[in-house]
Amino acid sequence: MAHKISDECVNCGSCVGDCPVEAISEKDGKHWIDPDKCQDCGACVASCPTDSISES
């Protein structure tokens, strides 16, 4: 199951560079994870300073 970024995200972009499949991008001023690309590795979870990323 793909990970999801919650509303607590401060849009810092820390997670973007840590995603090995480039599933995280900015859309409408917020970061989001493309569920079709996400491989559920959890690399983004560890890099998020606000704990805004979880399994959906």
C-alpha atoms as an extended CHARMM CRD file, in Angstrom:
* protein
*
        56  EXT
         1         1  MET       CA              0.0000000000        0.0000000000        0.0000000000  PROA      1               0.0000000000
         2         2  ALA       CA              1.3360000000        3.4290000000       -0.9200000000  PROA      2               0.0000000000
         3         3  HSD       CA              2.3270000000        6.0240000000        1.6470000000  PROA      3               0.0000000000
         4         4  LYS       CA              0.3840000000        9.2710000000        2.0240000000  PROA      4               0.0000000000
         5         5  ILE       CA              1.3320000000       12.7890000000        3.1180000000  PROA      5               0.0000000000
         6         6  SER       CA             -1.0530000000       14.3420000000        5.6420000000  PROA      6               0.0000000000
         7         7  ASP       CA             -2.1290000000       17.9480000000        6.1170000000  PROA      7               0.0000000000
         8         8  GLU       CA              0.5550000000       18.3550000000        8.8170000000  PROA      8               0.0000000000
         9         9  CYS       CA              3.1320000000       18.5760000000        6.0120000000  PROA      9               0.0000000000
        10        10  VAL       CA              5.0010000000       21.8920000000        6.0590000000  PROA      10              0.0000000000
        11        11  ASN       CA              6.0810000000       21.4440000000        2.4310000000  PROA      11              0.0000000000
        12        12  CYS       CA              9.7940000000       21.4150000000        3.2650000000  PROA      12              0.0000000000
        13        13  GLY       CA             10.6640000000       18.9090000000        0.5200000000  PROA      13              0.0000000000
        14        14  SER       CA             12.9120000000       16.6950000000        2.6820000000  PROA      14              0.0000000000
        15        15  CYS       CA             11.1920000000       13.5720000000        1.4180000000  PROA      15              0.0000000000
        16        16  VAL       CA             11.5220000000       14.3230000000       -2.2940000000  PROA      16              0.0000000000
        17        17  GLY       CA             15.2090000000       13.4740000000       -2.6170000000  PROA      17              0.0000000000
        18        18  ASP       CA             14.9020000000       10.3770000000       -0.4490000000  PROA      18              0.0000000000
        19        19  CYS       CA             12.3370000000        8.6460000000       -2.6510000000  PROA      19              0.0000000000
        20        20  PRO       CA             14.2110000000        6.0980000000       -4.8130000000  PROA      20              0.0000000000
        21        21  VAL       CA             11.4150000000        5.9240000000       -7.4060000000  PROA      21              0.0000000000
        22        22  GLU       CA             10.6640000000        9.6750000000       -7.5920000000  PROA      22              0.0000000000
        23        23  ALA       CA              7.0530000000        9.1670000000       -6.4700000000  PROA      23              0.0000000000
        24        24  ILE       CA              6.9220000000       12.4410000000       -4.5180000000  PROA      24              0.0000000000
        25        25  SER       CA              6.2450000000       15.7130000000       -6.2530000000  PROA      25              0.0000000000
        26        26  GLU       CA              4.5390000000       19.0250000000       -5.6610000000  PROA      26              0.0000000000
        27        27  LYS       CA              0.9760000000       19.5070000000       -6.8420000000  PROA      27              0.0000000000
        28        28  ASP       CA             -1.2190000000       22.5250000000       -6.1450000000  PROA      28              0.0000000000
        29        29  GLY       CA              1.3320000000       23.8920000000       -3.6600000000  PROA      29              0.0000000000
        30        30  LYS       CA              1.5820000000       20.6780000000       -1.6030000000  PROA      30              0.0000000000
        31        31  HSD       CA              3.7190000000       17.5770000000       -1.7840000000  PROA      31              0.0000000000
        32        32  TRP       CA              1.9990000000       14.3030000000       -2.5780000000  PROA      32              0.0000000000
        33        33  ILE       CA              2.9660000000       10.6980000000       -3.2400000000  PROA      33              0.0000000000
        34        34  ASP       CA              1.9050000000        9.0760000000       -6.5000000000  PROA      34              0.0000000000
        35        35  PRO       CA              0.3820000000        5.7410000000       -5.4150000000  PROA      35              0.0000000000
        36        36  ASP       CA              1.1630000000        4.1930000000       -8.8030000000  PROA      36              0.0000000000
        37        37  LYS       CA              4.9010000000        4.8530000000       -8.3560000000  PROA      37              0.0000000000
        38        38  CYS       CA              5.2710000000        4.3360000000       -4.5800000000  PROA      38              0.0000000000
        39        39  GLN       CA              6.9180000000        1.0130000000       -3.7130000000  PROA      39              0.0000000000
        40        40  ASP       CA              6.1670000000        1.2950000000        0.0120000000  PROA      40              0.0000000000
        41        41  CYS       CA              9.8440000000        1.3530000000        0.9930000000  PROA      41              0.0000000000
        42        42  GLY       CA              9.3740000000        3.9350000000        3.7690000000  PROA      42              0.0000000000
        43        43  ALA       CA             12.4390000000        6.0290000000        2.9280000000  PROA      43              0.0000000000
        44        44  CYS       CA             10.2920000000        9.1610000000        2.9760000000  PROA      44              0.0000000000
        45        45  VAL       CA              8.9420000000        8.4290000000        6.4610000000  PROA      45              0.0000000000
        46        46  ALA       CA             12.3930000000        8.6070000000        8.0310000000  PROA      46              0.0000000000
        47        47  SER       CA             13.2060000000       11.9460000000        6.3940000000  PROA      47              0.0000000000
        48        48  CYS       CA              9.9990000000       13.7760000000        7.3680000000  PROA      48              0.0000000000
        49        49  PRO       CA             10.6230000000       16.2260000000       10.2470000000  PROA      49              0.0000000000
        50        50  THR       CA              6.9060000000       16.5470000000       11.0390000000  PROA      50              0.0000000000
        51        51  ASP       CA              5.9550000000       12.8470000000       10.8860000000  PROA      51              0.0000000000
        52        52  SER       CA              3.4440000000       13.7170000000        8.1740000000  PROA      52              0.0000000000
        53        53  ILE       CA              3.9560000000       10.5740000000        6.0930000000  PROA      53              0.0000000000
        54        54  SER       CA              2.2600000000        7.2710000000        6.8690000000  PROA      54              0.0000000000
        55        55  GLU       CA              0.8980000000        4.2030000000        5.1480000000  PROA      55              0.0000000000
        56        56  SER       CA             -2.5030000000        4.8800000000        3.7060000000  PROA      56              0.0000000000
